[in-house]
């Protein structure tokens, strides 16, 4: 019997509150398992994360994906260290053919360089997006960490993995030349979700009865400066007399300064009845919210991928987003939505443009959305740059 290739994936947390990578790592791991790989995930979950229902899902319970949880990280601001992970990896590193480290600016990449030599990839998940340079202190912190550790961590890896050509091209805008670091664009996405339409819609309307039979646009993501919720709110204010539909903002409510800022913006602009807030939705409620919506909106200032946009496309829902999202060219090319610059006037323009569409135009956009998903982001379709093919090629080179 042929020996399975064993892959270790390292990520700070699988809690979906922390955004796209924690969601898509599961999807892509299931894809690797279908292709005959054995996949383990090394993580460090907080107690409140483990208590959540998310960690009772079938693929954890059945051990289909083995989770190695080494407990709480020691945090230094946004940076975290986990000695138990280091100790475990030192003992178990020889069991794996490759590791994939997810994310930057954490101890994980340095740990991989120290312990794994050249046997690891780094999936950067947009964390070299030049947008962070807008914040002076963040820019200085990351510049220092880059010079001390991160550049060498990446140079020592087999390759850094990016999700689009747009992300690859943007890297040299972040720090001085990154040409010496090998980069590979990986086919990234999700599996088309499976559920009963009537059941998920009814669950959603039961939670949001005031939205039944109403037109609304959906934002699904973290409440973070980068996501441009303030741009979205101010765009609605600009067109509120012509724009009858509602907006539903869904995301983990953490009490952050930015979250408070956008709630204050709603009150200041008298938009609390038009723009609604909800805490994070998972599973059937999340899919129900997408199905019930008219379109997905994301006025982002920088996005390497945009999982919520891809989830929307998979259900035939058009997307309204900005040219700072690295998959905007695919959306534009396949006519699956509208694209603007990341400012209030331009985003207000595409909102009104979409708002004025007739039913027939909406049906065409819906069909285009499904085509765009199938062609570009459906993980069930094997492509030459799929993660499994990239790993196999790397083994052949060795």
BELLINHU-V752340 format. One record per residue. N is the residue number from 1. RES is the residue in three letters. SS is DSSP state (helix for helix, strand for strand, loop for the rest). OMEGA is omega in degrees with one decimal (NA if undefined). NEAR is the number of other C-alpha atoms within 12 Angstrom. Layout:
# BELLINHU-V752340
<<N RES SS OMEGA NEAR> <N RES SS OMEGA NEAR>>
This chain:
# BELLINHU-V752340
<<1 UNK loop -178.6 3> <2 UNK loop -179.5 6> <3 UNK loop 178.1 10> <4 UNK loop 172.7 18> <5 UNK loop -177.1 24> <6 UNK strand -178.3 32> <7 UNK strand 172.8 36> <8 UNK strand 176.9 38> <9 UNK strand -175.1 43> <10 UNK strand -178.1 43> <11 UNK loop -178.8 44> <12 UNK loop -178.7 42> <13 UNK loop 174.5 41> <14 UNK loop -179.0 34> <15 UNK loop -176.6 32> <16 UNK helix 176.2 33> <17 UNK helix -176.0 28> <18 UNK helix 170.4 25> <19 UNK loop -170.1 30> <20 UNK helix -176.2 33> <21 UNK helix -180.0 39> <22 UNK helix 176.4 28> <23 UNK helix -170.3 31> <24 UNK helix 177.9 35> <25 UNK helix 178.3 42> <26 UNK helix -179.8 36> <27 UNK helix -176.8 30> <28 UNK helix 175.6 36> <29 UNK helix 177.0 40> <30 UNK helix 176.3 31> <31 UNK helix 179.3 31> <32 UNK helix 178.8 33> <33 UNK helix 177.3 25> <34 UNK helix -179.6 19> <35 UNK loop 173.8 24> <36 UNK loop 177.3 19> <37 UNK loop 169.3 29> <38 UNK strand -173.5 30> <39 UNK strand 172.2 39> <40 UNK strand 178.6 36> <41 UNK strand 177.0 38> <42 UNK strand -175.4 35> <43 UNK strand 179.5 37> <44 UNK loop -173.2 34> <45 UNK loop 172.4 30> <46 UNK loop -179.1 22> <47 UNK helix -178.0 16> <48 UNK helix 176.9 16> <49 UNK helix -176.2 23> <50 UNK helix -179.9 24> <51 UNK helix -176.4 12> <52 UNK loop -176.6 17> <53 UNK helix -177.3 17> <54 UNK helix -175.7 24> <55 UNK helix 174.8 27> <56 UNK helix -177.1 15> <57 UNK loop -175.2 17> <58 UNK helix -172.6 15> <59 UNK helix 172.6 20> <60 UNK helix -177.2 24> <61 UNK helix -175.7 14> <62 UNK loop -177.6 12> <63 UNK loop 177.2 19> <64 UNK loop 169.8 22> <65 UNK loop -178.9 32> <66 UNK strand 179.1 25> <67 UNK strand 175.3 31> <68 UNK strand -176.9 27> <69 UNK strand -178.4 30> <70 UNK loop 168.9 28> <71 UNK loop -170.3 26> <72 UNK loop 173.7 22> <73 UNK loop 168.0 28> <74 UNK strand -174.0 21> <75 UNK strand 171.2 16> <76 UNK strand -170.8 12> <77 UNK loop 178.3 12> <78 UNK loop -178.4 16> <79 UNK strand -176.9 20> <80 UNK strand -179.5 26> <81 UNK strand 179.7 27> <82 UNK loop -177.8 32> <83 UNK helix -178.9 20> <84 UNK helix 175.6 22> <85 UNK helix -179.4 33> <86 UNK helix -178.9 29> <87 UNK helix -179.7 15> <88 UNK helix -177.6 22> <89 UNK helix 176.6 31> <90 UNK helix -178.1 20> <91 UNK helix -169.7 14> <92 UNK helix -171.8 20> <93 UNK helix -176.7 28> <94 UNK helix -179.8 18> <95 UNK helix -171.5 21> <96 UNK loop 176.9 26> <97 UNK loop -179.7 29> <98 UNK strand 168.4 37> <99 UNK strand 171.8 41> <100 UNK strand 178.8 44> <101 UNK strand -177.2 42> <102 UNK strand 177.1 39> <103 UNK loop -179.3 37> <104 UNK loop 174.7 38> <105 UNK loop 175.8 38> <106 UNK loop -179.2 34> <107 UNK helix -173.7 33> <108 UNK helix -177.0 44> <109 UNK helix 176.9 45> <110 UNK helix 177.3 34> <111 UNK helix 178.9 37> <112 UNK helix -179.7 40> <113 UNK helix -178.7 31> <114 UNK helix -169.7 22> <115 UNK helix -170.6 27> <116 UNK helix -178.5 32> <117 UNK loop -175.8 24> <118 UNK loop -171.8 26> <119 UNK loop 177.4 33> <120 UNK strand 170.0 39> <121 UNK strand 173.2 43> <122 UNK strand 175.8 49> <123 UNK strand -166.9 40> <124 UNK loop 173.7 39> <125 UNK loop 174.0 38> <126 UNK loop -174.8 41> <127 UNK loop 167.0 34> <128 UNK loop 176.4 38> <129 UNK loop -176.6 34> <130 UNK helix -178.1 29> <131 UNK helix -176.0 30> <132 UNK helix -179.6 26> <133 UNK helix 176.2 22> <134 UNK helix 178.6 16> <135 UNK loop -172.4 14> <136 UNK helix -176.3 12> <137 UNK helix 176.6 12> <138 UNK helix 179.2 19> <139 UNK helix -179.2 20> <140 UNK helix 179.6 16> <141 UNK helix -176.3 20> <142 UNK helix 176.9 29> <143 UNK helix 179.3 23> <144 UNK helix -178.6 16> <145 UNK helix 177.6 23> <146 UNK helix -177.4 28> <147 UNK helix -177.8 18> <148 UNK helix -170.3 15> <149 UNK helix -162.1 25> <150 UNK helix 179.7 35> <151 UNK helix 178.8 32> <152 UNK helix 177.1 25> <153 UNK helix -179.1 38> <154 UNK helix 177.9 42> <155 UNK helix -177.5 28> <156 UNK loop -178.0 28> <157 UNK loop 174.5 37> <158 UNK loop 179.6 34> <159 UNK strand 166.4 31> <160 UNK strand -176.2 41> <161 UNK strand 178.1 40> <162 UNK strand -172.5 39> <163 UNK loop -179.7 38> <164 UNK loop 175.1 34> <165 UNK helix 178.8 25> <166 UNK helix 178.3 27> <167 UNK helix 179.8 39> <168 UNK helix -177.9 34> <169 UNK helix -176.4 24> <170 UNK helix -171.3 30> <171 UNK helix -178.6 32> <172 UNK helix 175.9 19> <173 UNK helix -174.2 19> <174 UNK loop 176.7 26> <175 UNK loop 176.2 25> <176 UNK loop -172.0 17> <177 UNK loop 174.3 13> <178 UNK loop -177.4 23> <179 UNK loop -177.5 20> <180 UNK loop -179.5 17> <181 UNK loop -179.4 25> <182 UNK loop -178.1 21> <183 UNK strand 176.9 30> <184 UNK strand 175.7 32> <185 UNK strand -177.0 31> <186 UNK loop 174.0 35> <187 UNK loop -170.3 32> <188 UNK loop 178.8 45> <189 UNK loop -179.4 44> <190 UNK strand 167.9 37> <191 UNK loop 176.9 30> <192 UNK loop -176.0 23> <193 UNK loop 178.6 28> <194 UNK loop 178.0 16> <195 UNK loop 174.6 17> <196 UNK loop -174.6 14> <197 UNK helix -176.0 20> <198 UNK helix -176.9 16> <199 UNK helix -177.1 20> <200 UNK helix 177.6 26> <201 UNK helix -178.8 28> <202 UNK helix 177.2 24> <203 UNK helix 179.6 25> <204 UNK helix -177.4 30> <205 UNK helix 176.4 26> <206 UNK helix 178.7 16> <207 UNK helix -178.2 20> <208 UNK loop -174.8 23> <209 UNK helix -178.6 15> <210 UNK helix -179.6 17> <211 UNK helix 178.3 29> <212 UNK loop -178.4 21> <213 UNK loop 177.6 17> <214 UNK loop 173.3 19> <215 UNK loop 175.3 23> <216 UNK strand 176.6 31> <217 UNK strand -171.2 38> <218 UNK strand 165.5 43> <219 UNK strand -177.6 46> <220 UNK strand -178.5 46> <221 UNK loop 177.8 41> <222 UNK loop 173.8 34> <223 UNK loop -174.4 36> <224 UNK loop -178.1 33> <225 UNK helix -176.1 28> <226 UNK helix -173.9 34> <227 UNK helix 173.3 37> <228 UNK loop 177.8 38> <229 UNK helix 177.3 43> <230 UNK helix 176.4 34> <231 UNK helix 179.1 35> <232 UNK helix -178.7 46> <233 UNK helix -179.1 42> <234 UNK helix 174.4 31> <235 UNK helix 178.5 36> <236 UNK helix 178.4 39> <237 UNK helix -177.8 31> <238 UNK helix -174.0 23> <239 UNK helix -169.0 26> <240 UNK loop -179.1 25> <241 UNK loop -179.5 13> <242 UNK loop -171.3 17> <243 UNK loop -173.5 27> <244 UNK loop -172.8 22> <245 UNK loop 178.7 30> <246 UNK strand 174.6 33> <247 UNK strand 175.4 39> <248 UNK strand 178.3 41> <249 UNK strand -178.0 41> <250 UNK strand 178.2 32> <251 UNK loop 179.2 30> <252 UNK loop -178.9 25> <253 UNK loop -172.8 24> <254 UNK loop -177.8 17> <255 UNK loop -178.8 16> <256 UNK loop 178.6 15> <257 UNK helix -179.0 14> <258 UNK helix 177.5 21> <259 UNK helix 177.4 29> <260 UNK helix -179.8 20> <261 UNK helix -176.7 21> <262 UNK helix 175.4 32> <263 UNK helix 176.1 27> <264 UNK helix 177.9 18> <265 UNK helix 178.9 24> <266 UNK helix -179.5 29> <267 UNK helix -179.2 19> <268 UNK helix -177.4 14> <269 UNK loop 178.2 21> <270 UNK loop -176.4 17> <271 UNK loop -174.7 31> <272 UNK loop 179.0 22> <273 UNK loop -179.0 18> <274 UNK loop -178.9 29> <275 UNK strand -174.2 36> <276 UNK strand 179.2 27> <277 UNK strand 170.3 30> <278 UNK strand 172.2 29> <279 UNK loop -174.9 24> <280 UNK loop 175.1 27> <281 UNK loop 179.3 32> <282 UNK loop 171.3 29> <283 UNK helix -173.5 24> <284 UNK helix -179.8 25> <285 UNK helix 178.7 29> <286 UNK helix -179.4 37> <287 UNK helix 176.6 36> <288 UNK helix 179.9 34> <289 UNK helix 178.9 46> <290 UNK helix -179.8 43> <291 UNK helix -177.0 38> <292 UNK helix -174.9 36> <293 UNK loop 176.4 35> <294 UNK loop -179.8 38> <295 UNK strand 174.2 44> <296 UNK strand 178.6 46> <297 UNK strand 178.0 49> <298 UNK strand -177.6 56> <299 UNK loop -169.8 48> <300 UNK loop 174.2 42> <301 UNK loop -179.6 35> <302 UNK loop -174.8 36> <303 UNK strand -179.6 43> <304 UNK loop -176.1 41> <305 UNK loop -177.8 46> <306 UNK loop -175.8 48> <307 UNK helix -178.5 39> <308 UNK helix 177.5 44> <309 UNK helix -179.5 47> <310 UNK helix 176.6 49> <311 UNK helix 178.5 43> <312 UNK helix 178.8 45> <313 UNK helix -177.5 47> <314 UNK helix 179.5 37> <315 UNK loop 177.1 41> <316 UNK loop 178.4 35> <317 UNK loop 178.8 41> <318 UNK loop -179.4 46> <319 UNK strand 175.2 52> <320 UNK strand -174.7 47> <321 UNK strand -173.8 50> <322 UNK strand 178.0 43> <323 UNK loop 173.6 31> <324 UNK loop 176.1 32> <325 UNK strand -168.5 43> <326 UNK loop 175.1 36> <327 UNK loop -176.4 43> <328 UNK helix -178.5 38> <329 UNK helix 177.5 26> <330 UNK helix 179.6 32> <331 UNK helix -179.7 40> <332 UNK helix -178.0 25> <333 UNK helix -177.1 18> <334 UNK loop 177.9 28> <335 UNK loop -176.9 29> <336 UNK loop -179.7 43> <337 UNK strand -179.9 45> <338 UNK strand -177.1 41> <339 UNK strand 176.3 38> <340 UNK strand 167.9 35> <341 UNK loop -175.3 26> <342 UNK loop 175.1 33> <343 UNK loop -172.3 29> <344 UNK helix -176.2 28> <345 UNK helix -177.3 22> <346 UNK helix -179.8 27> <347 UNK helix 175.6 37> <348 UNK helix -179.5 34> <349 UNK helix -178.3 28> <350 UNK helix 174.4 33> <351 UNK helix 179.9 46> <352 UNK helix 178.6 25> <353 UNK helix 179.2 22> <354 UNK helix -178.2 30> <355 UNK helix -176.4 28> <356 UNK loop -176.5 17> <357 UNK loop 175.9 18> <358 UNK loop -177.5 12> <359 UNK helix -179.2 13> <360 UNK helix 177.5 11> <361 UNK helix 179.0 19> <362 UNK helix 177.9 26> <363 UNK helix 177.7 21> <364 UNK helix 178.5 21> <365 UNK helix 179.3 32> <366 UNK helix 177.5 31> <367 UNK helix 178.9 24> <368 UNK helix 179.5 32> <369 UNK helix 179.1 38> <370 UNK helix 178.0 32> <371 UNK helix 179.9 27> <372 UNK helix 178.1 36> <373 UNK helix -175.9 40> <374 UNK helix -176.6 31> <375 UNK helix -169.2 26> <376 UNK helix -165.3 37> <377 UNK loop -178.5 40> <378 UNK strand -176.6 31> <379 UNK loop 180.0 35> <380 UNK loop 178.8 26> <381 UNK loop -177.5 24> <382 UNK loop 179.7 26> <383 UNK loop -177.8 21> <384 UNK loop 179.6 17> <385 UNK loop 173.9 24> <386 UNK loop -177.6 31> <387 UNK helix -179.1 37> <388 UNK helix 178.9 36> <389 UNK helix 177.9 23> <390 UNK helix 179.7 28> <391 UNK helix 179.5 32> <392 UNK helix 178.1 24> <393 UNK helix 179.9 15> <394 UNK helix 177.6 22> <395 UNK helix 178.5 18> <396 UNK helix 179.7 9> <397 UNK helix 178.9 9> <398 UNK loop NA 12>>
